[in-house]
């Protein structure tokens, strides 16, 4: 409660208790009222269910026979509409022909003879009507519904006309001089970047690292005081682990350490490896027992695990 002092908090707490407090007599009346309501509801439901059962029992045997007769008439009067599943969508089966064809110009007769189903032929016509073209054999797989067996049979038969094929064009020398080819400034593979000295400009030369990741890496280094291991990059949210092979920690001499026995609560809280409760334990230990001699003094507290102390030890001074 950072914005309320203790006195205001207690007054608010008492107000809430008074608001929901009921005297003993009122509580008894409320309980009796709830109990009566529940009994009345249960009685109504029980009465309705019994009356429904009695009504159903009063149905005469003559009425039951009449009802059965009507049901039989409805069953016999229904027309029998049975469609054989195997004949509803029946299409004359034709043997697959094998001849060279161009999917850009082949008509429906040729496509059906090659083994295309009627709806696949419609898909090809729709694709061509929308401006689609088959530039190479593999483009036939774009048609919806093509199976692997069909492609294995048809791809060797595809013969694309020259006007539909992809052609390689080389730019004239005049255009090359006027518009020079852009050359990337990214690092080549197996280049190693020192984590403790690289700035954002250098980090952005690594493939896969943009402005956002570069800022996050530098900011994390400033919060820690320096990197002790490349694996510490895994602590940065959403940073791909595939980027780790680009980095190396060549020296840890410049890593900044925090004096556990002299740092204030604010200074301790700035370190990413210490939370508020751990900082409070350190201050309480210093107040009761004096200066810490090593991190082993903190191992007795439940706020510190062995993993916490291991990753914190390179950044502590006594």
N, C-alpha and C positions, 0 to 999 in steps of 0.2 A: 504494500500500500504506500507507494511513493508519494502520492498527492494528498494523503490524509494523515494527520498526526494521530497519535494513540487515543487522545481524548475524543476526538471527533469519531473515530472508528468505534469506540465503545458506546458512544451515544447512539450511533446508527444501529449498532447491534441490538441495543436495548429496545429501540423503537420497533425494530422488526419482530422481536420476541413479543412485545406488547400487542402488536397488530394481529398476530396469529394465536394469541393466548385465549383460552376459554376456561371459565371457572368450572369447578367440578360438577355443579348442578347442571350447567349448560351441556356439558359433555354427556351426562346421563340422558338428558332429553334428546340430544342428537342421536345417541345410540339407539334409544327406544324407537324414535321415528324411522331410522334406517331399517331396523328389524321389522317393524310393521309393514313398511313399504315392500320389503323383500317377500314377506309372507303373503301379502295380498297379490303380488305379481305371480308368485308360484301357484297360488290357489286358482287364479284366473286361467293360467296355462293348463293346469290339471283339469279344470272344468271343461275347457274347450276341447281338449283331447278326448275326454270321456264322451262328450256329446257327439263328436264326430264318429266315434266307434259305435255308439248306439244307433245313429242314423244309418250307418252302413249295414248294421244287422237287420234293420227293419225292411230291407229290400226283399221283396217277395220272390219266391221261386219262379213265378210266371214272368216277372220282369227280367230275371237273370236269363231265362231261356230266350226271351225276345232279344236281349242284347247279344247273345251268342249267335242267333240267326242273322242279325244285321252284320256282325263281323264276318261271317262266312260269305255273305252276299258281296261285301266289299272286296273280299279276296278274289272271288271268282269273276267279278265284273271288270277287274283291272286288265287292260290290254297287255299282252306279252310282247314287249319290244326288246328283242335280244339281238345285239350286234356282235358278231364274232370279231374278237380283237385282232385276230390274225388277218382278217379280210378288210377291215375298215381302212387301214392305211396301206393296203396292198399296192405294190408297184411292180410292174412286170420286170422280172429279173433278166438282165442281159449279161452276156459274157463280156468281160473287159477287153476292149481292143487295145492294141499297142501301135501307135504311130506318132510321129513328131507333130507337135502343135505349139502354137504361140498363144498363151492365155490372154494376150492383149487383143487378139483378133478372132479367136476361135468362136464359132457359133454354138448354140445350145445342142444341136444334133451331135457335133463332134465331142462336146464335153460329156454328154450323156453316154456316148459310145465308149468313152475312156473310163467310165466308172463313177463319174460324179452323180450324186443324187440330185433330184430336181430342185430342192431348196438350196443346195450348194451352188447350182448353176445360177439361181436367182441372186445369191450373195455376190457372185463374180460380176454379174451384170450391174448390180447396184454399186459395187466398188468402181467399176469402169465409168459408170454414169456420173459419179461424184468427182471424176478427174484422177482416180487412182490408176497407176501404171505398174506393170511388172518389169523391173529393170534387170533382175537376175533371177535365176531359178529358185533361190531360197525365198523370194518374195511370195511364192505360192502359199507358204505357211501362214500368211496374214489372213487368209480367208477363214472365216469362222466355221468350225466343224471339221476341219481337215484332220484326219487321223494319221498316225505314224505309218500305218500300213499303206495308206493311199499315197503319202509322200514318197515312200520307198519305191512305189510302182511308177509314179508320175514324173518325179524329178529327172530321171535319165531321158525322158521323152520331151522335156521342155526345150524349145528352140526359140530364144528371144530374137526378134528382128533387130538389125543394127540401129534403127532409129529410136528404139526404146532402151538400148543399153546405156550404161554409164560410160562416159568418155573422159579420159584424163586430159585436162587442159593445162598448159604451162603458160604462165604469165609472160608477156614480152619483157625484154630487158629494160625498156623505157619505164614500164610500170614498177619493176623491181627497184629502180633507182628512186622513183618518185615516192613509193610507199615501201620503205624498208621493213623487213620482217622483224617482228617484235621478238626480242630475246629475253627469256625469263632470268631473273636474278636469284632464283631459288638455288639452294645448295644441292650438290650432287649427293648420291647415296654414299654412305659410310663416312660422311662428314660429322665430326663431333663438336658440340658447342658446350662451353663451360657454363654451368648453371649459375655460378656465383659471380660471374663477370658480364654476362650477356645482357644487353639492353633490349628494349622492345623492337628497335629497328633490326637488330641482328636476329632476334627470335622469329620475326616475320619472314625471314628468308628460308625458314625450314618449311618444307611442303606440309600442308595441313594446319599450319598455325597462322591465324589472322590477327587482327588488332585485339580482339577480345581475349583470346588465349594468351597472347603476349603480355597484356596488362595483368591478367590473373597470375601468371607465373612470377612476374616481377613483384607484384603486391604480396604474394605469399612469401617470397624471399625476404622482403622487408619486415613482415610480421614475425617470421621465425628468427631473423637475425642472420640468416644464411642457410644454405642447404648442406646437409651432411651426407645425403644419399640421393641418388636419382629416383628411387622408389617413393620418395616424399611427394613426387608429382601426382601420384595416385590419390592423394588427399584432396586434389583440386576437382571440384564437381565437373562432370561431363568431359573431362580431358581424356582423349583416347589413349589407352596404354600402348598403342602402336607407335606413339611418338617417343617413347622412352629410349629406343636405340640411338636417337640423335643427340643425346645429352651425356655429359660426363661431369663429375665433380673432381677437379684437378687438385684443389687445395681447400682446406677448411680452417686455415690460420686466421682468416678475416671474419670468421663467424662471431657475432656478438653474443655475449653471455649476460645473464641477468643475475645479480647478487641476491640470493634468496634471503639473506639475513638483513639486508638493508632496504630492499625494494618495498614500496608502499603497496596498498591494495590496488590502486589504479595502475601502477606499473606492472604488477603481477597479472592483472586481468587482461592486459594488452597481448600477452603471449597466447598463441592459439592452442598450446598444449595444457593450459590451466583454465579450469572453469571457476565459477564463483565459490563453490563449496570447497574446492581444493585450496584456493587462496585464503579462505577463512581459516582452514585448518592450519596452514602455515603461520598465519598471524597469531592464532591462539597458542600454537606450540612455542613460538618465540616469546610470547607474553608469560607463559607459565614456566617454561624450562630453559629459556635463553636461546642462544644462537644454535642453529642446526650445524652439525659437524659433517653430515653426509645425507644423501637421500634415503639411506636405510632408516633414519629416524622417522620418515614418513610412511614406511612400509607397515607400521602398526595400525594405521588408520584405514578404515574401510573405503574412504573416498579415493584412495590411491591403489591401483592394481599394479601388478608387476610390469605389465605392458606400458602403463602410464609412466612409471619411473624410468624404464629403459629408454623411451624416446625423449624424455625430458632431461636426462643426465648430461648430454653434450652441451646443453644450453644453460647449465647452472654453474654458478661460482659461489664460494663460501668465504 
